[in-house]
Amino acid sequence: MPNLAQILKLEIARIARKESKIAINKLKSPLNNARKAIIVLKKRLALLEKEVKVIDAKYGKFQKSPVAPAETDKADKTRISSKTIKAMRKKTGLSQEDFGTLVGVSNMTVYNWERKQGILKFRGGSKGRVLAVKGMGAREARKMVDENKRRQS
């Protein structure tokens, strides 16, 4: 005659396996749905990236600014004032219009930046582009402005 303790132990293990299987099956369905959704999103992303390449190849000459944005974390911490903008513009020897072309904003925006008091607040990627200009020399800045003007005409 088998030991009662062994029988109980085997029955408890069987019931535990059964319960864990039920709990796992409840989790498998949402997991599989999430995996399917990820696959669909990856395919959609690849398709959109292809479309962006086609559009960029076709209309790439209409980019706003030739200057690439600087690192975002560096741009977030840097404080830029009207004096900084004016000093950068004078250092590069650019007019307000040319500086605006280089940064990808209008000459009126540059004028307003130079007249405003205190620390400037920027929209979009303007701050990163301004910081990229900060590291340029006069020749490099003039070359970039000339290239941009050639593209637009």
Order of alpha helices (4+ residues) and beta strands (2+ residues): alpha-alpha-alpha-alpha-alpha-alpha-alpha
